[in-house]
Amino acid sequence: MADQQNFWNSGKAVGLAHEIVAIIMAMVTIGGLTRLTGSGLSITEWDPIMGAIPPLNDDQWADAFAKYSAFRNI
């Protein structure tokens, strides 16, 4: 219990909070710059809930590349 009180009273908690805020600000800045510059991963299918299975054969790879090529030409 004494260790917990020393942590909160020593200023380490404030330093940790500042570090967390700085990391979040960096993530938002990098994300914003990525968005503004149009760079990124060029994801052609976004299915975060069920997941996406990667292409497993040559035909599927060709289809995925065709979708990617069409996406990049926009």
C-alpha positions in Angstrom: 0.0 0.0 0.0 2.8 2.4 0.8 4.3 1.8 -2.7 1.1 2.8 -4.3 0.9 6.0 -2.3 4.6 6.8 -3.1 3.9 6.3 -6.8 0.9 8.7 -6.9 2.7 11.3 -4.7 6.1 11.2 -6.3 5.1 12.7 -9.6 5.8 9.5 -11.5 2.0 9.2 -12.3 2.1 12.7 -13.8 5.1 11.8 -15.9 3.4 8.6 -17.1 0.3 10.5 -18.0 2.4 13.0 -20.0 4.1 10.1 -21.8 0.7 8.5 -22.7 -0.6 11.8 -24.0 2.5 12.4 -26.1 2.2 8.9 -27.6 -1.5 9.5 -28.5 -0.7 12.9 -30.0 2.1 11.3 -32.1 -0.3 8.6 -33.3 -3.0 11.1 -34.3 -0.4 13.3 -36.0 1.1 10.4 -38.0 -2.4 9.2 -38.9 -3.4 12.7 -40.1 -0.3 13.1 -42.2 -0.8 9.7 -43.7 -4.4 10.6 -44.6 -3.5 14.1 -45.9 -0.7 12.7 -48.2 -2.8 10.0 -49.6 -0.3 7.3 -48.6 -1.2 4.2 -46.7 -1.7 0.5 -47.2 -4.1 0.6 -50.2 -6.4 -1.9 -48.6 -8.9 -3.0 -51.2 -11.1 -5.0 -48.9 -11.6 -3.9 -45.3 -13.3 -6.5 -43.1 -12.1 -5.9 -39.5 -14.9 -7.9 -37.8 -14.8 -11.3 -39.7 -11.3 -11.0 -41.0 -10.0 -11.4 -44.4 -8.4 -14.5 -45.7 -5.3 -13.8 -47.9 -5.2 -15.2 -51.5 -4.4 -18.8 -51.5 -3.8 -19.6 -55.2 -2.6 -17.8 -58.3 -6.2 -16.9 -59.5 -7.0 -15.3 -56.2 -3.6 -13.4 -56.2 -4.4 -12.2 -59.8 -7.9 -11.0 -58.6 -6.4 -9.2 -55.6 -3.8 -7.5 -57.7 -6.4 -6.4 -60.2 -8.4 -4.8 -57.4 -5.2 -3.1 -56.1 -4.3 -1.8 -59.5 -7.8 -0.4 -60.0 -7.7 1.2 -56.6 -4.3 2.9 -57.2 -5.5 4.4 -60.5 -8.3 6.4 -58.9 
